[in-house]
């Protein structure tokens, strides 16, 4: 089964809230809330991919030193095996804006349980609560 490597960020603000974004219509799992990020392209490190994705999706600049590996999820997805690496990030440059998502929301980690999220994101919530 081919591997799909995906990276995402739990951006944490000064109040301990985490940023999630709503997937746009016309995409897989449209309308669900997710952590910002995306696929790792061939030749990219996970950190480089996440820095690129955060720039594209949110318009922010992040340095690799500010990405702390947090948790991961592993599960089958559409004939592939998804490996999702979640990094915690508390420092970035710029103002977060929704460039690809329908909506952005800052929530406390405990509030993530009430959001409709992709199956791979759900197991990350409890571990994220312990980290933030």
Number of C-alpha atoms within 10 A of each C-alpha: 8 9 14 17 17 20 24 25 27 24 21 19 17 8 9 15 18 26 21 23 23 22 23 16 12 8 8 10 15 14 19 16 24 25 22 25 26 19 16 19 13 8 8 12 12 21 22 16 21 28 21 19 22 21 17 15 18 20 17 17 18 21 14 13 9 14 21 15 13 16 16 18 16 16 13 14 13 6 9 12 15 19 18 22 21 26 23 20 21 17 16 16 10 12 9 17 13 16 14 14 20 14 15 20 13 17 17 17 21 14 13 22 13 7 13 14 20 17 12 17 19 15 15 18 16 13 13 19 15 9 11 15
